[in-house]
């Protein structure tokens, strides 16, 4: 019959004091190795400065269009050096946000939401900017929300 070694036997931990020393050793080892990383930009671990996080989008405003198909138009301030924007909508500040639009240009700074807009309802919108990199899009932080009552 094959003998199964316990964790204590496998790591030669004989008693509680050995276990404490082992945990302290691992903690110190982890601290030393993690402190050697450049934490100025965790998205650019090489420290080359090539990776920039898009800034927060500011200046959200809204207007309502009452036509046969109701619409809400969201506008924001243009950001320099970004490649586009994402538009999010929710039915409450703390409810799940849905990405409802992708603006693939830095020149377009408005989005028209015509998707299921009903009278007597509140809508919440957020915008984020993104930058294209060879590995994919890097999205910046969400804007402050704007509340629109229709």
N, C-alpha and C positions, 0 to 999 in steps of 0.2 A: 504494500500500500504506500502511495506517495505522500510524503509529509508536506503539508502546506504551512509556509512560514507566515507568521503574523507580521504586521507592520513594524512592531518593535524589534523583532528578530531580524528583519530585512535591513533595517537601518542601524542596527546595533544599539538600540535605545534600551538600556537596561532598567532604568528607574526614572522617576519624575525629573530629577535634576539633569539627567542627560537629555531628556526631551526639551527642557527649558533652554539649555545651552544650544541645542540643535535649532530651535525656533529663533533664538537671538542671532545665531550665525546666518540663517537664511534672511532675516530682516536686514542685517548689515550688508549682506551681499546684494540684496535688491536695492538698497539705498545707494550704494556705491555705483552700481551699473546704471540706475535711472538718473543719477545726478550728472552723468556725463553727456546727456542729451541737451541740445540747444532748445529751450522751451519758449523762445521768442515767438516762433510760429510753428505750432505742432503740425500744420499741414505741409510744412517745408522742412523736413528733418535734416536735409543736406545743408541747410543754411545758405543756399545759393541766392535767395531773395527773388527767385523767379515766380513763386506762388504768392498771389495776393488774394485776400479775402475781399469780396465785394462789400462796399459799405451799405449801411442801412438806408433804405429808400425813405425820403421825407416828403412832406407837402401833399398828402392825400386830400383830394376834394371829390365831391360827388355832385351829380345832377340826375334828375329823374325825367324820363321821357314817357308820356302817356299817349300811346298810340294803340292801334288794335293789338299790338304785341308790346306790353310794357317793357321798359328797359331802364337800367341804371348804368350811368357812365361814370367810371372812376378815372381820375387823372392824378398824376404825381410829378414831382420834380425830376428832371433828367439827371442821370449820373454820368460822369465822364468815365471812360475806360472800363465799361461793362459791355457785355455782348447781348444782353436781353433781360427780360423780366418774367417772373412767375406771378400769377394772380390766384389768390385763394379766397374762398367764401365759406362762411358758416352761418348758422341760424342762431348762434349764441356766442358770447365771448369765449366761454370755456368748453364749447362743444367741438367735435371733430371738424377740422378744416378740410375742404376739398379743393384740390388744384383744378381751377376751371379755365385757366388760360395760360398760354405760353406765348410771349411776345419775343420773337426771334430777331429783334432789331433794337438798337439803342436809341434810334430816332423816334420810335413810337412810344408815347408816354400817356396813353389812355387805353381803356378797355371798356367795351360795351357788353354788359351782361343782359342777355335777353332770355336766359334759361329759367323758366318757371318763376317769374316775378309776380307776386300776388299782393293785392291791397290788404292793408292791415297787418303786414308782416315786417319784422325787422331783419335786416341783412348786415353782416359784418364782413369787411374786406381787409385783406393784407396783401402787400406787394413785397417781393424779394427780387434782388438782382442776381444775375449769374455771370460768370466768366467762363469761356470755353478754354479747356486745356486738352492736350492730346489724350489724356486719360479719361476725360469726360468733363461735365459741367460742375463747377464749384459754386454752390448757392450761398449767398450771404444771409444775414439775419433778416427776419421778418420785420416789416415796418410796424409802427403802431397801427392799431386797427382804426377803421372808420365805420361808424354805425349809420346805416341808411334806413329810415322808416318809409315804407311805401304806402 
